[in-house]
Amino acid sequence: MMSVTSIARNKVLPFLRKSTKMQSTASLSSLVKLEEKQGYAVVSMQKTPVNSLSLEMIQALSQSLIELEKNKCKGIILTSACPGIFSAGLDIREMYQPTDDRLNQFWSSLQTLWLQLYGSKMATVALINGHAPAGGCLLAMCCDSRIMLNGKSKIGLNETKLGIVAPSWFKDTFVNTIGVRQSERALQLGSLFSPEEALKIGLVDKLVPDMETATAVAEAELKEFLQIPGMARYLSKMKIREAAIKDLSETREADLNQFVNFAKTDAVQKGLGLYLQSLAKKN
Ligand SMILES: CCCCCCCCCC/C=C/CC(=O)SCCNC(=O)CCNC(=O)[C@H](O)C(C)(C)COP(=O)(O)OP(=O)(O)OC[C@H]1O[C@@H](n2cnc3c(N)ncnc32)[C@H](O)[C@@H]1OP(=O)(O)O
């Protein structure tokens, strides 16, 4: 098995682990690119056009983290290869008129990815090089630090604008990042923030003017985290995150049932259908 450190610089890592529920190696590796750098890896989402988090995309991200941790990778920069978009969040088509089996797999895979990334022993930096609504914002918040490209992109948990409700673990991640009051307001309003606004409320840590600067700043940020003794850094992170992680770990089944029942209601299905139409009409 190839290790992250043994592959040639910038070479794409194949996905090697097999699982009955997981997609094939070829389909997963086309969605996420892993590049080895000196002592860390860049994880680029490359599901065109908008890195929507479909079941396959979620599993590809999960699989990447499994491989990286197995290969003793110490840190990652999570970013996007899609111009102008970090991630458009959950693939709305997964929730619209789904089959029960697929909807279950979809949500359960998302729970797994959140538990992996939010609780990762690796140091994690999100390089948010474009829009990051809802699930895209969640992915970024799972990281230890967020660098955002300044410009027209927006970031936030906009679920209520779609007539859906961010689950407790989305809320916990938000509260742990920006605090209770800002979260209460932004969750209700489904606020999407400009990079400047996101910086002001602590949703992102640094802004960068262009991609060249972004890469350098993200690398420097990751190195700062990696200079700290790993166990001390990880256990300190867990002091903040462990309650939320424990909560979902202990209530996964109930959370899954709640999501499935909620997603299948007529009101939610109608709302998602209209939202999909409005996205399609734009083009
Ligand atoms: C009682 C309590 C119980 C609680 C339990 C229930 C909990 C349920 C919670 C579920 C949580 C959901 C979290 C989410 O992530 S929902 C998704 C939210 N995402 C969005 O709102 C983003 C929508 N997209 C956009 O705003 C824009 O696309 C963009 C990201 C700003 C990019 O704009 P741009 O102009 O560049 O691109 P287009 O809009 O033209 O899009 C290109 C094509 O991509 C399709 N698209 C976009 N986003 C999505 C998406 N999220 N899922 C699927 N498809 C998407 C779009 O339709 C275009 O497709 P087309 O080319 O075929 O027209």
The ligand as a Gaussian input file, in Angstrom:
#p B3LYP/6-31G(d) Opt

LIG

0 1
 C      -36.935000      19.290000      13.749000
 C      -35.483000      19.366000      13.440000
 C      -35.018000      18.214000      12.613000
 C      -33.705000      18.493000      11.972000
 C      -33.313000      17.379000      11.115000
 C      -33.341000      17.703000       9.629000
 C      -32.120000      18.378000       9.182000
 C      -32.070000      18.684000       7.700000
 C      -30.881000      19.530000       7.470000
 C      -30.231000      19.301000       6.175000
 C      -29.020000      20.136000       6.066000
 C      -28.664000      20.686000       4.919000
 C      -27.430000      21.458000       4.760000
 C      -27.115000      21.839000       3.326000
 O      -25.980000      21.881000       2.977000
 S      -28.393000      22.186000       2.260000
 C      -27.643000      22.842000       0.801000
 C      -27.493000      24.303000       0.929000
 N      -26.806000      24.849000      -0.206000
 C      -27.204000      25.944000      -0.828000
 O      -28.170000      26.566000      -0.473000
 C      -26.366000      26.390000      -1.988000
 C      -27.130000      26.391000      -3.253000
 N      -26.290000      26.829000      -4.362000
 C      -25.962000      28.117000      -4.574000
 O      -26.309000      29.009000      -3.850000
 C      -25.126000      28.383000      -5.770000
 O      -25.162000      27.257000      -6.612000
 C      -23.657000      28.703000      -5.458000
 C      -23.021000      27.657000      -4.547000
 C      -23.562000      30.096000      -4.810000
 C      -22.852000      28.733000      -6.796000
 O      -23.462000      29.627000      -7.696000
 P      -23.101000      29.544000      -9.244000
 O      -23.863000      30.630000      -9.905000
 O      -21.656000      29.478000      -9.438000
 O      -23.635000      28.105000      -9.698000
 P      -25.149000      27.687000     -10.006000
 O      -26.057000      28.193000      -8.981000
 O      -25.451000      28.013000     -11.424000
 O      -25.064000      26.096000      -9.816000
 C      -24.443000      25.262000     -10.793000
 C      -25.182000      23.940000     -10.814000
 O      -25.021000      23.317000      -9.535000
 C      -26.312000      23.037000      -8.978000
 N      -26.245000      23.184000      -7.531000
 C      -25.848000      24.244000      -6.824000
 N      -25.875000      24.000000      -5.523000
 C      -26.316000      22.757000      -5.368000
 C      -26.560000      21.914000      -4.237000
 N      -26.340000      22.309000      -2.979000
 N      -27.008000      20.678000      -4.459000
 C      -27.218000      20.224000      -5.715000
 N      -27.008000      20.967000      -6.828000
 C      -26.553000      22.212000      -6.656000
 C      -27.233000      24.045000      -9.615000
 O      -28.552000      23.614000      -9.574000
 C      -26.673000      24.110000     -11.024000
 O      -27.134000      22.958000     -11.690000
 P      -27.492000      22.999000     -13.265000
 O      -26.205000      23.378000     -13.942000
 O      -27.943000      21.621000     -13.568000
 O      -28.564000      24.045000     -13.434000

